[in-house]
Amino acid sequence: MSITSDAEFTGMQKISECVAQVLKAMREYCKPGINTLELDEFGGRLLSQMGAKSAPKLTYGFPGHTCISVNEVVAHGLPSASMVLQEGDLINIDVSAELDGYWADNGGSFVLGEDKHNHAALVKASKEILESALSQIRGGVKIADIGRLIETQAAKRGYKVIKNLAGHGVGRSLHEEPHDILNCYDRYNTTRFKKNSIVAIETFIATQSTYAQTAEGDKWTLKGNKGGFVAQHEHTIMVTGGLPVILTQANEILD
């Protein structure tokens, strides 16, 4: 969507702050020994208390309030009582929701407790690359150039990107135009960011894989085509003529 009034901006601020606070609270709630179903139900209660509704449930009938992906799972991890979190796990939480007709999306990867499996560098790279990408987004900039920036910075650090997962427009629904804010350069994409538009920008930085594919056993869970691990970070922003307004800044994933 594009912001055309103060009321629309206020609506986007409210839902963005909601998903940001829920993401932050879920991260703080994480501890070794809890399972991802318990964590998801905690997040669902928070959304309900704020008057918000889970976006993946509303849009796709997803069997959870949030997506919680652990270790080798790239995205869309299903909450499960059998997935018990352990010290050193690489965890990604993605929280998106609707409130009063407005939608926002954010996510972040982190290491639970001690970095026993050396995932911290990957997480740091994902956060810093997102921060770099956001600093370059403004009205008139080609979407493909941001993809090139993300891919180039990942390669300089010794990482790859997931090429078939992307950021997207958001605001009046979970996924809107532009649909393909990729983590790689697409020379055929000549679309430019539009001033006052609302978009979700996300990184998918990988150790080995370049594509996500549906895992065996369910229709939701995505894993890498060549194994390894992936870190993701995401903000909902408003594009301006200068630096964007980071609407989900309250989740503090760039700290």
C-alpha positions in Angstrom: 0.0 0.0 0.0 0.9 3.6 -0.3 0.3 6.0 2.6 -2.1 8.8 1.6 -3.2 10.1 4.9 -2.3 10.6 8.6 -4.9 8.0 9.5 -3.2 5.4 7.3 0.2 6.1 8.7 -1.2 5.8 12.3 -2.8 2.5 11.4 0.5 1.1 10.1 2.3 2.4 13.1 0.0 0.6 15.5 0.1 -2.8 13.8 3.9 -2.5 13.2 4.5 -1.7 16.9 2.3 -4.7 17.8 4.2 -7.3 15.7 7.5 -5.8 16.8 6.6 -6.0 20.5 5.4 -9.6 20.1 8.5 -10.6 18.3 10.7 -9.0 21.0 8.7 -10.6 23.8 8.8 -14.1 22.2 12.6 -13.8 21.9 12.8 -12.9 25.6 10.5 -15.8 26.5 12.7 -18.4 24.8 14.8 -20.6 27.0 16.2 -24.1 26.7 13.6 -26.8 27.5 10.5 -25.1 26.2 8.9 -26.3 22.9 7.9 -24.2 19.9 4.2 -24.9 20.4 4.4 -23.3 23.9 6.3 -20.4 22.4 3.8 -19.9 19.6 0.9 -20.0 22.0 2.6 -17.3 24.1 2.9 -15.2 21.0 -0.7 -15.8 20.0 -1.9 -14.7 23.5 0.0 -11.5 23.1 -1.5 -10.8 19.7 -5.0 -11.4 21.0 -4.4 -9.1 24.0 -3.5 -6.3 21.5 -6.6 -7.0 19.4 -4.5 -8.3 16.5 -5.0 -11.4 14.4 -2.3 -13.8 13.1 -1.6 -13.0 9.4 -0.6 -16.5 8.4 -3.7 -17.9 10.0 -5.9 -15.4 8.3 -4.3 -15.5 4.9 -3.2 -19.2 4.5 -4.8 -21.2 7.3 -1.3 -21.7 8.8 -1.5 -24.1 11.8 0.1 -21.6 14.2 0.0 -18.0 15.2 3.7 -17.4 14.2 6.4 -19.2 12.2 9.1 -20.6 14.3 12.0 -22.2 12.4 14.8 -24.0 14.2 18.3 -25.0 13.0 18.1 -26.4 9.4 14.5 -25.1 8.8 14.7 -22.0 6.6 11.2 -20.6 7.0 7.6 -21.4 7.9 8.5 -23.8 10.7 5.4 -25.3 12.3 4.9 -24.9 16.1 5.3 -28.4 17.7 5.2 -29.8 21.2 7.9 -32.2 20.1 10.4 -29.4 19.0 12.1 -28.7 22.3 14.6 -25.8 22.2 18.2 -26.5 23.1 21.1 -24.3 24.1 22.9 -23.1 21.0 19.9 -23.6 18.6 19.6 -21.2 15.7 16.0 -19.9 16.0 14.0 -17.7 13.7 10.7 -16.2 14.7 8.5 -14.5 12.1 5.5 -12.5 13.4 3.0 -11.0 11.1 -0.5 -9.8 12.0 -3.6 -7.7 11.1 -5.1 -4.9 13.2 -8.0 -2.6 12.2 -7.5 -3.5 8.5 -3.7 -2.9 8.5 -1.0 -5.6 8.2 2.7 -5.7 9.2 5.4 -8.3 9.1 8.8 -8.7 10.9 11.2 -11.5 11.9 14.6 -12.3 13.2 17.1 -15.1 13.8 19.1 -15.5 16.9 21.2 -18.0 18.8 19.6 -19.4 22.0 22.0 -18.9 24.8 25.6 -20.0 24.3 26.8 -20.1 20.7 27.8 -23.8 20.9 27.4 -24.4 17.1 29.0 -21.2 15.8 25.9 -19.6 14.3 26.5 -16.1 15.7 28.6 -14.9 12.7 25.7 -15.9 10.3 23.2 -14.1 12.5 25.4 -11.0 12.7 25.8 -11.0 8.9 22.1 -11.2 8.3 21.4 -8.3 10.6 24.1 -6.1 9.3 23.2 -6.8 5.6 19.6 -5.9 6.3 20.7 -2.6 8.0 22.9 -1.8 4.9 20.0 -2.6 2.5 17.6 -0.4 4.4 20.1 2.5 4.4 20.0 2.5 0.5 16.2 2.2 0.0 14.4 5.4 -1.1 11.8 6.3 -3.7 13.2 5.8 -7.2 15.8 3.1 -6.3 15.6 -0.1 -8.4 14.5 -3.1 -6.4 17.0 -5.2 -8.3 19.8 -3.0 -7.0 18.9 -3.8 -3.4 19.0 -7.5 -4.3 22.4 -7.0 -5.8 23.6 -5.3 -2.7 22.4 -8.1 -0.4 23.9 -10.8 -2.6 27.2 -9.0 -3.0 27.6 -8.3 0.8 26.7 -11.9 1.6 29.4 -13.2 -0.8 32.0 -10.9 0.6 31.4 -12.5 4.0 31.5 -16.0 2.6 27.8 -16.7 2.5 25.1 -17.3 -0.1 21.5 -16.0 -0.3 18.2 -17.9 -0.8 17.1 -16.8 -4.2 13.4 -17.9 -4.1 12.3 -16.2 -0.9 11.7 -12.4 -1.0 10.5 -9.3 0.7 7.2 -7.9 -0.4 4.7 -5.1 -0.3 2.4 -5.1 2.8 -0.2 -2.9 4.4 -3.7 -3.8 3.4 -2.9 -7.5 3.2 0.1 -9.7 4.1 1.5 -9.9 0.6 1.1 -7.1 -2.0 3.0 -5.5 -4.9 5.9 -5.5 -5.3 6.1 -9.3 -4.6 9.7 -9.9 -5.6 12.1 -7.9 -3.4 14.7 -10.6 -3.9 18.0 -11.2 -2.1 19.7 -11.4 -5.4 20.1 -9.4 -8.6 17.3 -9.9 -11.2 18.2 -8.0 -14.3 14.7 -8.4 -15.7 13.1 -6.6 -12.7 13.0 -2.9 -13.6 10.5 -2.0 -10.8 11.6 0.9 -8.5 10.6 1.6 -4.9 7.8 4.2 -4.7 7.9 7.0 -2.1 5.3 6.5 0.7 4.9 2.8 -0.1 4.9 0.2 2.6 7.2 -2.8 2.1 8.7 -5.6 4.2 12.4 -6.1 3.5 14.0 -9.3 4.6 17.4 -11.1 4.3 17.9 -14.8 3.8 21.6 -15.3 4.3 22.8 -18.9 3.9 25.8 -21.1 4.6 25.3 -23.6 1.8 21.9 -23.5 0.1 20.6 -21.1 -2.6 17.0 -22.3 -2.8 14.3 -23.2 -0.3 12.2 -26.2 -0.9 9.3 -27.9 0.9 10.4 -30.5 3.4 9.0 -34.0 3.5 6.1 -34.5 5.9 4.1 -31.3 5.6 3.2 -28.6 3.1 4.6 -25.7 5.1 8.2 -26.3 6.3 11.0 -25.0 4.0 14.6 -26.3 4.1 17.6 -25.5 2.0 18.3 -27.4 -1.2 21.9 -28.1 -0.2 21.5 -28.2 3.6 23.3 -25.8 6.0 21.8 -23.0 7.9 20.0 -19.7 7.1 19.5 -16.5 9.1 16.6 -14.2 8.3 15.8 -10.6 9.5 12.9 -8.5 8.5 11.4 -5.1 9.0 8.3 -3.4 7.7 9.2 0.1 6.4 7.7 3.2 4.7 9.8 4.3 1.7 10.6 8.0 1.7 12.7 10.4 -0.3 15.5 9.7 2.1 16.1 7.1 4.8 13.0 4.9 5.3 10.8 5.0 8.3 11.4 1.6 10.1 8.0 0.9 11.4 8.9 -2.3 13.3 12.0 -0.8 14.9 10.8 -1.7 18.3 11.8 -5.3 17.8 15.4 -4.1 18.1 16.7 -6.8 15.8 19.4 -4.5 14.5 21.0 -4.0 17.9 
